[in-house]
């Protein structure tokens, strides 16, 4: 598996910059909270996303070969339920 496909769209440069900014936080309580989020929560969520994306070809092999006949665009305000209309 290629490196780019394993890490998908994780932006390491931005993540590293955020770590540097969190490390410079003056308030120790906020620093700990930010570092915990960036060092534990973000990699965990990114890892789960990577595993789920990696499982797509195994669980849904016809997904890549599906032909889109007529695309449908659903537009709406954020949090208005447009995702429920999809699929």
Protein Blocks (a to p, Z undefined) as FASTA:
>chain_A
ZZklmnomacfklmmmmmmmmmmpmblmlmmmmmmmmmmmmmmmmmmmmmmmmmmmmmmm
mlmmpccfbdcdddddehilpmmmgZZ
